[in-house]
Amino acid sequence: MPSLHFPLFIIFFISTYKITNASTSFVSPITRDQSTSLYTISIYTKTPLESTDLLLDLGGKLSWIDCNSYTSTSHHYIPCGTSLCESLASLACSNCFRQTGPGCNNNSCGLFPENPVIRNSVLAQALVDSVALVVNGGEFGELGIVPSFVFSCSDDSLLRGLPDGVSGLAGFGRGNYSLPAQVSSVYASPNIFALCLPSPSATSSGAAFFNTGGPYYFSPGTDLSSHLTYTPLILNPIGFTVITYYKHPSDEYFIGLTSIHINGKPVDINQALLTIDSDGYGGTRLSTVTPYTTLQTSIYLAFIETFVNESAALNLTMTDPVDPFEVCYNVSDVYSTRLGPAFPVIDLVMHSKDVFWRIFGVNSMVKIAGEDGDVWCLGFVDGGEKPRSSVVIGGRQMEDNLLQFDLVSMRLGFSSSVLVHDTNCASFNFTEGPDL
């Protein structure tokens, strides 16, 4: 790795692909890794362009890629002391004592890319190179280029715990150097993006949309933007990263959950836990690297008690738990519906009692195969007595839901399950990628 020690920045790009107009929107496929329950996004990087799979981290400050075997004719490093390096909140300037190349330059802006799954970070060098996304609804193979995309190099140690085949991480956080923010900046478009995560049963990809507030058309011709409900995005003034950035607020997305109802019955919750305190603890955030929703211990215990009682009213009897879940039922005892197994409906109530995110059985329950028969387990887990966030809405509960992150109006649009509208996140019709 490069060593610590504390100029002009010039970037150019030549390509046969064009930068399209400012109103252009883009789309990228999202896949779900069955072994890790994490999500990957496919974009194009380098020159010549090549398809690259990256971990999708909704709260990621910036993107990074393993530079050990990185080859591109258009990459550039960022000299220390430049305005760009300073805007990245760099904590180091580094030199390198091996062959010059991507991730190894003298007087280079140092960054600390992070793996949010294993909570680890390394010192690496910033890099600038080309990124391209498929134009949504464009002609066959049409790409939009981000010619000076800023990210961080890394080494393969940060790939530990990530899905096989990924080369790094795509940060979707609220900072200026996330993937959506940089695409928005290049195309002078509002910073609005949307995610539709595929479910475990999906046979094709979900979708990420950039530079657009809609429409979002899914087969059979359903515009899901017309089914969104909105709630404010809340800023947590304290960031939570492996490397602490002084006075840098969190790049993650928080919302104002005020109560949880199960079949209309309120869960007994200490309201103070649902607000963010002066140290950045509490509140409700969304995470694509947390497989299942986690609840602070007191919230969790009240939650499962209410859920078990409401399930008993449906003549459902618990069976042996399956780690990491505590509440499970035999599949043979449960009716199936188009919205998944017939369990009590969970409502996450936001800033108003009329604004709620409804979770049906298809998102609340996890099917697990067992020697004595399959079971449905409640896909919520105990987050501990003093977690950093009291509620973390995980990937399982976001699957087959359209989520729109509007960084202009600072609001989250959510659809609840799109199965209600006879579609799913895997039914988006992608334009076939370019022949590179």
Protein Blocks (a to p, Z undefined) as FASTA:
>chain_A
ZZddehidddddddfbdcddfkbccdddddddfklopacddddedjddddddddddfklm
bdcddfklgccfkbccddehiaklmmnopabdcddfbdcdehiaghiacdddddfklopa
ddddddddddddddehiaehiacddfbbccddddfklmgoiaehiabdcdfbfbfkbmkl
mmmmmnopacddddddddfklcbdcdddehiabdcdddehiafklmcccddddddfbdcd
fbdcehiacfbdcdddfbdceehiacdddfklmpccfkopgcjdddfkbfbacddfklmm
mmmmmmmmmmmmnopacdddddfbfbdcdfklpccdfebpaddddddddfbfklccdddf
klmpccdddfkbpcdddfbdcebjbdfblbdcdfklmgopacdddfklopaddebjfkln
opafklcccdddddZZ
